[in-house]
Amino acid sequence: MARGDGPAVTGDPTGREAVAAVWRVESARIVGGLARYTGDFALAEDLAQEALAEALVTWPRDGVPRNPSGWLLTVGRRRAIDAFRRRSALDEKYAALAHELGEGGVAAGSPPEEADDVLWDPDRIDDDVLALMFVSCHPVLAREARIALTLRVVGGLTSDEIARAFLVPTATVQARITRAKKTLGAARVPFEAPTAEDRARRLPSVLNVVYLIFTEGSTASSGGELIRFDVAGEARRLARVLARLMPDEPEVHGLLALLELTAARFPARTAPDGEPVLLEHQDRTRWDGAAIERGRAALTRAEQAGRGLGPYGLQAAIAECHALAPSVAETNWDRIVLLYEALSRLAPSPVVDLNRAVAVSMAGGPAAALPIVDGLAASGALANSHLLPSVRGELLTRLGRPEEARTELERAIKLAANERERALLHQKLTALP
């Protein structure tokens, strides 16, 4: 089935595969081009889906057109013209009725001329995709709506695929997307590449959405798999697109570096049976060397901007420390502690402090880290997360306090929603003396 909600059809499977391949690569440009043409984001997304549905019927039957993207755009444009004509005719009827009632009225203007408009403008493609990303990640939308809409219109995923990725019903995803489009329309959010000032203000929202998508893929919040490779891969693709569209933004490259360096460890993070493999037990020869090089190159670009690393760049620098270390024991933990301290000042959060505690425990021992974790526990931060009791249980184990460690690990098991993480915590629990 192709990406994008459309009917499944019978016929030549090569045609359906071509639809899927083209939609996967070009969906953002198609929706963006139609949005620029119509001036209506919600309508453009609907038109693109109609063009996709027509391709699923036509291509397997008649063959793949020579210019598949242009074909989809032309179909979408024709559907838009039909909609404009229907709207114009209806407006004329309303005007005539008003005139008969003595209220006056002006007939609507004629629809745009199809022959005079060249929709597929290579010089506007980047602007269209950039505008699409900023609209779908607009701060006026709730976080869940931003994620769903971005994966749908920029990533080209179907509602079913998004639902499977985040383990929610398809109807929930569809409702989020529908509400998001209505919200954008009600807020009169224009479809346009943002100005430099507006881009700077809204870029954190865009980066956060891509980061959240990757985080869910990197360590699934629930379910039976530790890593959702398709979700994490989609986030990396979005980050690469964003880096190409905004080459002068250091945090864009910082985010891309973080995602590449983190994903480089994916091949060694799980055993053949899917069970998690802790960092100290991972076979580092299985780490993806090409991803490490891509990540380091992106980090260098972020550093060369001369504005200092932002939160994503600092996290990428931490990931680079792990990528370059031959082993856990030979990791530069002192530098990681310093980077976490800088990150906690720049973007303070309980999760950053918890990760800093882990680094402190590796650099200076568990006794030095336990007060940090105890402070987090006393503050009530991360009260519903399994991460804090998991880390505290590990520190107490290393300090030779097994009964206290047992209490923490049992609590972590109750809070963990991911089956693989629960299994790992059970292993730590049974290993206690």
Secondary structure, DSSP 4 states (H G I P E B T S, - for coil): --SSS-----S-HHHHHHHHHHHHHHHHHHHHHHHHHHS-HHHHHHHHHHHHHHHHHHHHHH---SSHHHHHHHHHHHHHHHHHHHHHHHHHHHHHHHHHTT----PPPPPPPTTT-----GGGHHHHHHHHHHHHT-TTS-HHHHHHHIIIIIT---HHHHHHHHT--HHHHHHHHHHHHHHHHHTT---SPPPHHHHHHHHHHHHHHHHHHHHHHHS-SSBS-S--HHHHHHHHHHHHHHHHH-TT-HHHHHHHHHHHHHHTTHHHHB-TTS-B--GGG--GGGS-HHHHHHHHHHHHHHHHTSS---HHHHHHHHHHHHHH-SSSTTS-HHHHHHHHHHHHHHS--HHHHHHHHHHHHHHH-HHHHHHHHHHHHHHTTTTT-SHHHHHHHHHHHHTT-HHHHHHHHHHHHHH--BHHHHHHHHHHHHT--
